[in-house]
Amino acid sequence: MPQLNPLDWAPQLIWLVITFGVLYLLMMRVALPRIGAVIEARAAHIAKDLATADKLRRDTEEAIAAYEQALVEAKQKAHAIVEEGRAKLKAETEAERAKLDKELAARSAEAEARIDKAKASAMKDVNAVAADVAADIVRQLIGTAPAKGEIDQAVAAARKA
């Protein structure tokens, strides 16, 4: 094997140094700058992405805060509208109730007046009927009709008792 022959070691070592030097120069002048540029570009891109993500996160937090604030304001506005509607409905109900109470009181007074009038009329008729009946009874019992004034006095005395 030629690699193990000690006479061939010197030229092999020279070619090793030459090959290593050339490869080292190629790596240092061509490959490493390209790799460095790619790494720097990736780092810049990552930094840009992180900055964009941070900006979007802040924007999202602001949007969420604005949404929550708008939600609170909407709830307050809805509550105010409900309370306003409730107060308005209560006022309308009270006004309607007062109107109905007045109307019922008027109808009740009117009905009481009619009842009193009917009662007075009925009592007047009762007195007249009682006087007529009493006059007929007395006429049938004794054969003569008593005087109208006597009959009215007797009916009035009987009603008081």
Secondary structure, DSSP 8 states (H G I E B T S, - for coil): -GGG-GGGHHHHHHHHHHHHHHHHHHIIIIIHHHHHHHHHHHHHHHHHHHHHHHHHHHHHHHHHHHHHHHHHHHHHHHHHHHHHHHHHHHHHHHHHHHHHHHHHHHHHHHHHHHHHHHHHHHHHHHHHHHHHHHHHHHHHHHSS---HHHHHHHHHHHHH-
